[in-house]
Structure formats: structure tokens, C-alpha cells
Amino acid sequence: ADFVVPFDGAHALLTPEQAAELVSIPFLPREPGSDLRELVHDHLVDLNPMRVKPGDLLAIYDSWLLPEVSYLPSVLERFELFAKCVPTAMIGYDTLPMSEPANYRFRPGTAAWVSEYFRHLATAGAVICISDYARDAILGRLRRDPALPITVAHPGGDHLPTRTANPPEHPVFARLGTLEARKRPVEIAEAFRAAVGSGGSESELLFIGGASSSDEGINRAIREQVALGGVRWVEGANDGEVHDLVHCSSAFLSIGVEGYGIPVLEAIRLGTPVLFDGIQPAGELMRGRGAQRIDGLSPAGLAAAFAEYSQAGALDAHSQAGALDALRGEVQPEDVPTWRAFAEGVSQAVAAR
């Protein structure tokens, strides 16, 4: 496969190796006024890829895959062109605006192209979904014709090497990701506070990730919890720092709604067990092999889970070991889905067209 990207009025054809270089550019906090697009463009110039005119693409390829979420007119118009001439396929990601409207913020003037993207997702020759939940949402919410090909291929977690568990001296519960309402950060913090109180407990709740860009009330609530003690919020960590923080935690939390949940797989690869509840496809996939469903959607149930796993020395009736130790003993990093299997699932769906 080639990777095709717009470039100076034409298109650049990238080999997998060149594409890997491009997508490996870190999305780090930058200087005010800096433009990531300029950085990507300069990197493309350095790669010196083959360039072709838009009209020539049809003469080169016999199928077309759109493996991204894009509302760019150029991307969608190109997909429309290919859909008239050759078999097409798309990858169906995450939640939808119809099911999780708070997760989507569209800039004025983009509504028509947002609609176009989801129209293509409903009518493309084949769709490969990252989870059963994504497939059901596309069939139900987008009303894709169930007679059209639609399959599921689970993204992998083996981009991280496995690590042996490195539990901290005191229970630490890590939660990774931006503070989106659908991931219930405020509810997690309040349940933790209800379980351990404002003092006297050595347990810690660790938030890793950026602030909410749509609800300042969430950010304010988490800052207030930090001020009370026992809650820590780390923003701006790079990949290595994130992995170290998760690796050195007692348990990883994934509560609320996820279209899939790759951080769940990453935590298990790092030797850290996962506590989850809600719509959590990756959690369900790894249930009993490093992930355990708890009663995490009710305040009382989530507080009870924090209380149970905060008792490092408490005995589990079945394992006769501490609750966290028993949970850690179930972690199976080698059972995490692989990217090779995901790529094969995508390839088979495209080839079937």
C-alpha cells in the first residue's frame, strides 16, 4: 500500500517507511504562533516523495481506503471521485456525534463537510470497524445498509514492549486522557474522595492528560480535588513519561464511553491491571486477562471499588491475596491484540471488494 497526502497542489505518494516518519512527528506543546502544518510540510520536502497530479491517482490504484476521520473537502472530494470508479473502504472509529454530542465541537462553516464524511461512512463499499460498538453505532445511528460489507478488526497494543509489574508502595489509581465528560473524570474524582476522605489515606488518584476544551467546569472541579490532596493531575507529559506513570500505578481506570480504548491495552502491556465500566470494547476484550469490570457508573459502586482496592493488605476470599495483587496476577500482556492482525483484517476487507 502507498500512503497518499496532499502536497503543494498535487499529491505525495509515500512508502510505509516515509509515512511512519511523518506520523511520528510528536504532537507536543509548541511555541505560541508555531504551526504544525509548516513542520509537516517541511518534513515532506525533506522526504522528497514521488508527486502526482490528482487526476493521475485513478490510473495508479485499483482500490481506495480512507483510514482516518477527516472533514477536509479535498479528502472527501477525492474519496467521492474514487467511489465512482473503484472499490472503496473506510475505517469506522470511535463514537458518533449522534451518540456523544458533547465529544464533538465543529467549527462554524464545516457542518456540510462533517455531514459528507458520515454520509460516506454510511455508503462506502466496505467499512472496517474498530469494535462491535462502533459497528452497531454505524448500522444503527448512521443507518448503513446491513447488506453492505461491514467487519470488525481490533486495533493492537503491541506497539509497547511488555514490562513486568512495578506496583507502588501505596495504591495509585491512574486515569489517562483529556477530561471529556463521556469519560466521567468528575465522577471518578468524587467517588475517590468519598472512598478515601480528605485525609488519612495513602491512596492516590492520578489524572494524566490535557484539560477539557469544551467544559471549563470539569477542569475547575478537578483542580479543586487536587487542592484537597490525594489527587494529582499531570498535563503535558510525553509518551515515555505517560508510560512510566501508568507502569508505576497500581491500577488503571477506564470508566464511561470509549469507542475502543487503546490505553487499556497499553496499560496491560505495561503490567498494570485495568478496572473498567461503561462502554469499553477493549476492556471487554481483555476481561479476565488483565481487565476487570466493576460497578463504576454508580457513585456508590465506584466508591466501593476504590475502598476495596485501596486496602492493599485486604484479603480476597478466592485468592487469599490482596485485592490488587490478585488483580495483577490476571494480567496477560501477550494476549493483547496485535497491529498485524488489525492490518490483516483491513487488508482482507479491502481485497474482498
Disulfide bonds with the S-S distance in Angstrom:
none
